[in-house]
Structure formats: C-alpha cells, structure tokens
Amino acid sequence: MKRRDFVKEIALGSLILKFNPGLFAQNKGTPDLAWIKGDSPALLTKEAIATLGGMKSFVSKGDIVMVKPNIGWDRPPKLAACTNPEIVKTIVELSLDAGAKQVKVIDNPCNPARRTYVRSGIAEAAKKAGAKVSFPNPHRLKKVALKGEWLKEWEVYTDFIEADKIINVPIAKTHSLSRLTMGMKNWLGALGGNRNQLHQKLDQVMIDLSAFFKPCLTVLDGYRILIRNGPQGGRLSDVKLHKTVVAGVDYVAVDTAGATFFEMSPQELPYLQIAHQKGLGEINLEKLVIEKRTL
C-alpha cells in the first residue's frame, strides 16, 4: 500500500494504528540503528544509510518522497539551528538514485521562510541535488483527522499526506519546553495554524504527530549540535561539533540515541517514555542491534 493511501485510510478511520515502526522496514540482518562518526556530513549520511541496507530499502522506483529537515530559524549552518544542508542534499541525491520520481523539501519555519530557506543553506543544497523546494503554502493546508490521544485534528500541509514516503531529517538541539528537539519534535514543521497552542501538551503532541506521519526513515543530524539556548541559539559558544549521524527506522530509538549526545537518558524525556509504553519504539538501546563506526 502506498503511504498516501495509508494516510487516507487513517483519515477515514478504517485503519487502526497498531504497528511498531520497527516492523516496517529493514531487510533481515541489518542493524536497528546506524551510528556513524567522522568529518564529512555527506559521507556520514551515505555510510549510515548504506549500513541500513541502502536507500532502496526505503524508497521504491516511482515514489514521491518528502524530505523533512528542520529549517526553522534564520541562522547559518555553523550555528546549528537548522539541519546541516549537506545531509539534506545527500538524502535527496540518494532518494533520486534509488528511483524516486520526485523529492520534495518543505518546512514551516518559525522565522520567515524566505529568509530561513536561504540562510540555512538548505534551499540551495536541496535544489542542486534535484529536489523540488517549496515554501509552505497556506492554500495547501488541510484539516486532517490525526486521531491522536490528545491531538485529534489539525491543519497539515497536504504535500506530506500525498507523499509515498517521508524521510525525517532533524537536527539535535536543546529546547526550552521539551528539553530536546530531534525527530519527534520536528513534525510541528509539517503543520499550519496557531502552533503555540500545542505547547500546552507538547510531549503528547509529539507522540501523536509521530504516530501519524510515520516516517520510513529518520536521519538525525548530530554533526553540529546546539547544547544551550535552543532551539534557535545564535552564538558559536552554544554549538558543539559532535560529528555524528544516527539513522534508523525506529524514530523513538533514534531520538533516544540523540539524547545521549547531551548526556540525557530517556527517563528524563517524558515523550520518549510514553512513546515506548505505547509500543511506538524502543528506548532501551541495549536491546537493539547498533552499528557504531568512525570513518
């Protein structure tokens, strides 16, 4: 079943979300997580995805693929407020090489999109790789039945609903409300409306949105991480050069791995604990097969 058809059936209430993300995905014998360190963001990304079986394990010929980075802030790459553009570029290239019909890159940023798309370097990098890069268009918003425990419905950009596959490409940062923002928090950028209203139940919102969008792959940018004054930072002293990419199908496990960048355990992050209790993913990393490597 194509992902867009799957989402339509959810919206109609004809499917029950009872799947564990880890069941979707990988070829037998591949690790649950690829945890790669090195000097080149592009090479780290290529190696992580190759370790998981290659992009053809996730993207099929003719797919429309949505790549969802964090383009939230009017900051250059060195300030680690947005996803590293080289990582986004590499994922676009690999998706097209795997046979994708089209790759789209969209985010609904906090600062004006016409500034963030340029200053982050993501628009230029993604276009060079062959992606269709679009600003968030309010005419493309649709109120969707999310059927979450707390978030029942919200306005979603239809580009995400219509895509066959979604690849989530967050950056690892501190956050004033959720303590950290990584993959599960990144979904707020797929929404319109008054998103400040969602902050009152942010942990549950993150869980509900992740269960709805259900990415085929999450690639966490830990090359430069924002260790204080997140989510937008603004000073080089807020940034740590960590030179790491973690990729996997289990987005809960990927975020759990990312928490270790900040010396945090999943027990310190309620959204990870609750997501695990709901069967959405694993927070006990010792139970997973993890391929760690330094290039």
WOFEN-V858766 format. One record per residue. N is the residue number from 1. RES is the residue in one letter. OMEGA is omega in whole degrees, 0 to 359 (none if undefined). BURIAL is + if it has 16 or more other C-alpha atoms within 10 Angstrom, else -. Layout:
BEGIN
n->(N;N)
res->(RES;RES)
omega->(OMEGA;OMEGA)
burial->(BURIAL;BURIAL)
END
This chain:
BEGIN
n->(1;2;3;4;5;6;7;8;9;10;11;12;13;14;15;16;17;18;19;20;21;22;23;24;25;26;27;28;29;30;31;32;33;34;35;36;37;38;39;40;41;42;43;44;45;46;47;48;49;50;51;52;53;54;55;56;57;58;59;60;61;62;63;64;65;66;67;68;69;70;71;72;73;74;75;76;77;78;79;80;81;82;83;84;85;86;87;88;89;90;91;92;93;94;95;96;97;98;99;100;101;102;103;104;105;106;107;108;109;110;111;112;113;114;115;116;117;118;119;120;121;122;123;124;125;126;127;128;129;130;131;132;133;134;135;136;137;138;139;140;141;142;143;144;145;146;147;148;149;150;151;152;153;154;155;156;157;158;159;160;161;162;163;164;165;166;167;168;169;170;171;172;173;174;175;176;177;178;179;180;181;182;183;184;185;186;187;188;189;190;191;192;193;194;195;196;197;198;199;200;201;202;203;204;205;206;207;208;209;210;211;212;213;214;215;216;217;218;219;220;221;222;223;224;225;226;227;228;229;230;231;232;233;234;235;236;237;238;239;240;241;242;243;244;245;246;247;248;249;250;251;252;253;254;255;256;257;258;259;260;261;262;263;264;265;266;267;268;269;270;271;272;273;274;275;276;277;278;279;280;281;282;283;284;285;286;287;288;289;290;291;292;293;294;295)
res->(M;K;R;R;D;F;V;K;E;I;A;L;G;S;L;I;L;K;F;N;P;G;L;F;A;Q;N;K;G;T;P;D;L;A;W;I;K;G;D;S;P;A;L;L;T;K;E;A;I;A;T;L;G;G;M;K;S;F;V;S;K;G;D;I;V;M;V;K;P;N;I;G;W;D;R;P;P;K;L;A;A;C;T;N;P;E;I;V;K;T;I;V;E;L;S;L;D;A;G;A;K;Q;V;K;V;I;D;N;P;C;N;P;A;R;R;T;Y;V;R;S;G;I;A;E;A;A;K;K;A;G;A;K;V;S;F;P;N;P;H;R;L;K;K;V;A;L;K;G;E;W;L;K;E;W;E;V;Y;T;D;F;I;E;A;D;K;I;I;N;V;P;I;A;K;T;H;S;L;S;R;L;T;M;G;M;K;N;W;L;G;A;L;G;G;N;R;N;Q;L;H;Q;K;L;D;Q;V;M;I;D;L;S;A;F;F;K;P;C;L;T;V;L;D;G;Y;R;I;L;I;R;N;G;P;Q;G;G;R;L;S;D;V;K;L;H;K;T;V;V;A;G;V;D;Y;V;A;V;D;T;A;G;A;T;F;F;E;M;S;P;Q;E;L;P;Y;L;Q;I;A;H;Q;K;G;L;G;E;I;N;L;E;K;L;V;I;E;K;R;T;L)
omega->(176;184;182;176;179;181;178;181;175;182;179;179;185;176;174;180;181;184;169;182;182;181;187;212;204;174;180;177;178;180;176;179;169;187;192;178;179;188;186;177;180;181;177;181;179;182;180;182;175;180;179;178;180;184;178;174;185;183;179;179;179;180;164;187;173;174;186;173;168;178;194;194;180;184;175;184;185;180;169;176;181;179;179;184;179;177;178;180;182;180;176;181;181;179;178;177;180;176;179;177;180;174;179;175;182;169;175;189;176;172;181;186;183;174;185;181;182;187;180;185;186;182;181;182;182;178;179;180;178;181;168;183;184;171;177;185;182;178;179;178;178;176;188;174;181;177;176;179;177;183;186;180;178;177;182;174;188;176;180;181;184;181;175;181;174;174;182;184;181;170;180;184;168;181;186;182;184;183;175;170;180;185;186;177;186;184;178;178;175;186;168;176;180;186;176;178;184;183;181;178;191;180;181;176;180;180;181;181;180;179;179;185;173;181;175;183;172;178;185;178;174;181;167;180;182;189;175;178;176;12;184;178;180;179;178;179;177;190;172;177;187;172;183;168;174;181;177;176;181;185;176;178;179;178;176;176;180;179;180;176;183;181;176;175;179;179;178;184;186;183;177;179;182;179;178;180;178;180;182;181;187;175;177;187;180;178;185;170;184;177;177;184;174;182;none)
burial->(-;-;+;+;-;-;+;+;-;+;+;-;-;-;-;-;-;-;-;+;+;+;-;-;+;+;-;-;-;+;+;+;+;+;+;+;+;+;-;-;+;+;+;+;+;+;+;+;+;-;+;+;+;+;+;+;+;+;+;+;-;-;+;+;+;+;+;+;+;+;+;+;+;+;+;+;+;+;+;+;+;+;+;+;+;+;+;+;+;+;+;+;+;+;+;+;-;+;+;+;-;+;+;+;+;+;+;+;+;-;-;-;+;-;-;+;+;+;+;+;+;+;+;+;+;+;+;-;+;+;+;+;+;-;-;+;-;-;-;-;+;+;-;+;+;+;+;+;-;-;+;-;-;+;+;+;+;+;+;+;+;+;+;+;+;+;+;+;+;+;+;+;+;+;+;-;-;+;+;+;+;+;+;+;+;+;+;+;+;+;+;+;-;-;-;-;-;-;-;-;-;+;+;+;+;+;+;+;+;+;+;+;+;+;+;+;+;+;+;+;+;+;+;+;+;+;+;+;+;+;+;+;+;+;-;-;-;+;+;+;-;+;+;+;+;+;+;+;+;+;+;+;+;+;+;+;+;+;+;-;+;+;-;-;+;+;-;-;+;-;+;+;+;+;+;+;-;-;-;+;+;+;+;-;-;-;-;-;-;+;+;-;-;-;-)
END
